Amino acid sequence: MSKPSIRPARPDDDAELSALDRATWSTLHAVTPRPEPPYQPFFDERHLPGDHLVAEADGRLLGYVRLARATPLAANAHVLAIQGFAVAEEARGRGVGRALIRAAVEEARGRGARRLTLRVLGHNAPARALYASEGFAVEGVLPGEFHLDGADVDDVLMGRSL
């Protein structure tokens, strides 16, 4: 696999991103049920191509990160949130996720944000380690917020200054 490039998503990435999302679905990071046919489009009125950065190599999309306003409030306009992140199984451990997180930080800065936040499930140790290594700190925990695979799972809020 060649080194991935990071670029803004385009409308014609919809089908490939939808397939990537389905292929990477897991209760390690998802709180919604496994997608079932008929599949919804990846992009919709709340999730536009311009909200996403994608990692691409050898003509394939290997991952994405979605940036969004944390809330619609003017008093919170300086905060962006990562509200979607996935890396293809075959690309994990090769720096693709790290490149996407770094690109999200730069994109957030470019949009004028002063903070970047995210939520991650407490049992998702690989993602938490990646985020911590990129400057995110735990800022709050909602204990047992979700019940997945027969167990209560914490919802962890992480954030960093830009």
NORFEN-V150916 format. One record per run of one state. SS is the DSSP state (H for helix, E for strand, L for the rest). FROM is the first residue (numbers start at 1). TO is the last residue. If there is no record, write none. Layout:
# NORFEN-V150916
ss,from,to
SS,FROM,TO
SS,FROM,TO
This chain:
# NORFEN-V150916
ss,from,to
L,1,4
E,5,8
L,9,10
H,11,24
L,25,48
H,49,51
E,52,57
L,58,59
E,60,69
L,70,73
H,74,76
L,77,78
E,79,87
L,88,88
H,89,91
L,92,95
H,96,110
L,111,114
E,115,121
L,122,124
H,125,133
L,134,136
E,137,148
L,149,150
E,151,161
L,162,162
